[in-house]
């Protein structure tokens, strides 16, 4: 859009389209993907007002620090098609209840809430098997750690296990501390 001034006429806009090629005909491709999800990761995008571009810069100049700053607001676990993603250690309190505590890798800006693709996508694994979660709740939540209450079935009271996201490209567990 070099030389173009946006906003000088009706309908002016900047549109970016990400396209995954599945052939030479866009219309055939667009109708064939239906509800499929494609994932795009972008980093290093800088949008500026005015006609002069400045050199790209991050808030801190360090990619690791940038990640930590982002994790203060949002963390996601899972979405691995081939293997499960551990979240924390779980303690099996009864045949239907487990608790799991998690020290967060970065102190979040506030006590987080959580989201999950589906309750059954997070599971408890222990020596005798795997149990899908029927419900999940936060017992305690602080910016540096959380304690979950997990309701499931078939647990062995008194054992330790793992609380994790089951393998699957669309299965996730997320922590949210947005403004």
Secondary structure, DSSP 4 states (H G I P E B T S, - for coil): -TT--TTSSTT----------SSS-HHHHHHHHTT-------------SSS-PPPP--SSS-HHHHHHHHHTTEEEEE--SSS-EEEEEEEE-SSSEEEEEEE-SS--SS--EEEES-GGGEEEEETTEEEE-SEEEEEEEETTEEEEEEE-SS--TT-EEEEEEPS-TT-EEEEE---
